[in-house]
Amino acid sequence: MINVSRSKSTPRPISLGLALVAAVIWGQAAHAATCPRKDALGTSRILSVDAATTPRVGLKSFPQTLPLEDHEVVLTFDDGPWPATTPKVLAALARECVHATFFLIGKPASEHPELVRRIAAEGHTIGTHSWTHPILSQIKPEDAVDQINHGISAVEMALHGTATTTPSTPFFRFPGFASTPATLDLLQSRGIVVFGADLWASDWNPMTPAQELKLLTGRLTEAGNKGIILLHDPQKHTADMVPAFLQYLKDNHYRVVHLVPATAGPKLEVKPEVKPEVKPGPKAEAAPAKATP
């Protein structure tokens, strides 16, 4: 079941046992109240996704997707966190008061926990994307399960200081979309939503930001002017392209939808959001290896 949140109730903190979890949820609600830039793109609404009845979404991999309206998009980023580029993506999203979903790889999450916490503190949703991004359908079944669990545990440790294989946000995306019936069944049994995508920019290939923008906007039109969009924040040309893409969305009257799990936090209608403080990112590192979804 996917619940569309449209209430105008005032956000309030929630007791979740762990103070850090409560702080992150409260931060998301507080940032949803206002946006300092009246001309910002903003986030139009929150969509809560229930794994019990919506276990898999994304037309590139599955027969169903999210119930988005005309000119509604969901922004998702894979393969982070990456100190050389993720802060630039976060700054672009913050400037336009937009929230996205980041599917993080466990190993870099364990190496850059402060960046994981920053993503959450700025109101974004965090899913997982395995431990080291192997193609799970091409390794032993037990190793595939370990990749899923280790990735979840690393992200939870970075976020909350607890190594658990129960994700606080039960969203997962397979590296390269390479699922198997067994891993799909496993994730469904654990209440974890598997995300595909409705379109992408093929940004794992070399290209300029201008080329990527043209490719992405063309594919968005071909997809019917709506959908779950896949990008990769470790790619420099993507990080450089994001501000222009957000401007394109604004100029062409698109609306951004923010995803949360059905059990997370207060449900409220999202006004254009408060711009989080953008701190200088960590010292740039060498570019990551060629990425795939």
Secondary structure, 3 states (H helix, E strand, C coil): CEEEECCCCCCCCCCCCCHHHHHHHHHHHHHCCCCCCCCCCCCCEEEEECCCCCCEECCCCCCCCCCCCCCEEEEEEECCCCCCCHHHHHHHHHHCCCCCEEEECHHHHHHCHHHHHHHHHCCCEEEECCCCCCCHHHCCHHHHHHHHHHHHHHHHHHHHCCCCCCCCCCEECCHHHCCCHHHHHHHHHCCCEEECCCEECCCCCCCCHHHHHHHHHHHHHHCCCCEEEEEECCCHHHHHHHHHHHHHHHHCCCEEEEEEECCCCCCCCCCCCCCCCCCCCCCCCCCCCCCCC
